[in-house]
């Protein structure tokens, strides 16, 4: 038996899967019903692979979730990141209740539009003004369109493993397999069938200065924008190496290229001003979603006046029936005011609690002779079952993903929900009790 198989056996994963199937019968039956009429039985393809099967939830409060069979969980999925204040926070509920009876959407102007934009421009370093949409995918498309218009160039440069939404133009070289990397090398790799071929993006390795320099030496006059997750949350929470973001800022200025930070995850999660505040590097444009709506669909493009003027003047088309709807902006205002209060005091607590949780999980796994490292920290971190610290996406291909899924299934059986790719999200609602309950669950899994 391999070491991974032996460890997995010690988790008693087979028994746990049977037990989960028994105590989550309501979820299993709903999944069977959903598959009859809902493609794949889920509303987003990424949820289809959840093990042992996708659970159905009926209630969330604070840091906890309850499924349809009344099983309770400490939650570190947080809706894949939006729930920065936890589930159903009172301040957001109050704002929604107030506006719910006034109307759901107007397709016209209302005071929350400028009240929220004023908060955003105060909090985000690069924001002279903002524009609203409803999803991260949409707002990235607005940012890239704006960059093309401003520079009169067609191509953009992205990094392998970085996720910028599911549009054909950006779902490139997101999570290529080892087989695909052998087949395509450093060339762009589409993520699925049916994607349009157009002007292919340039794809570089994260933290690879020399590779970026070569791209600019060969294609500098073609590159409208460089886009990146400033902390690579979608593929291992890989931090930029010291000076790398500063290098991107410098080389884009030299070539007249716009620098775009995709802060859909890092925005309002690492700090009140997001990754650009945390790392001290200011891009030309930045995109936001997830935490900015605190659970409601909202995305934001923030940028310098000289770029955003192209949207303001109508030269760059930005449209959307539900853009800036009052319910999403009511939630955003409540969330932003909470996060900004007392100079962002809630962040020190999230960082302190998250780091203690991360270190407690890692130390327990190591004591059980499981190779493990952690990346990221505080409000979002990653647990990778490997020994080498990753610097690029390809480095995380060394991780034992199957074993981590077994660990996550075991934690689910012990009342803790985890994303099965290794990411952990914290909210302001997580507290000492949640931390201790989680670490005791790890102890039971490893016993």
Secondary structure, 3 states (H helix, E strand, C coil): CCHHHHHHHHCCHHHHHHHHHHHCHHHHHHHHHHHHHCHHHCCCHHHCCCCCCCCCEEEEEECEEEECCCCEEEECCHHHCCCCCCECCHHHHHHHHHHHCCCCCCCCCCHHHHHHHHHHHHHCCCCCEEEEECCHHHHHHHHHHHHHHHHCCCEEEEECCCCCCCCCCCCECCCCCHHHHHHHCCCCCECCCCCCCCCCCEEECCCCHHHHHHHHHHHHHHEEEEEECCEEHHHCCEECCCCHHHHHHHHHHHHCCEEEEECCCCCCCCCCCHHHHHHCCCCCEEEECHHHHCCCCCEEEEECHHHHHHHHCCCCCCCCCCCCCHHHHHHHHHHHHHHHHHHHHHHHHHHHHHHHHHHHHHHHHHHCCCCCEEEEECCEEEEECCCCCCCCHHHHHHCCHHHHHHHHHHHHHCCEECCCCCEEECCCCCCHHHHHHHHHHHHHHHC
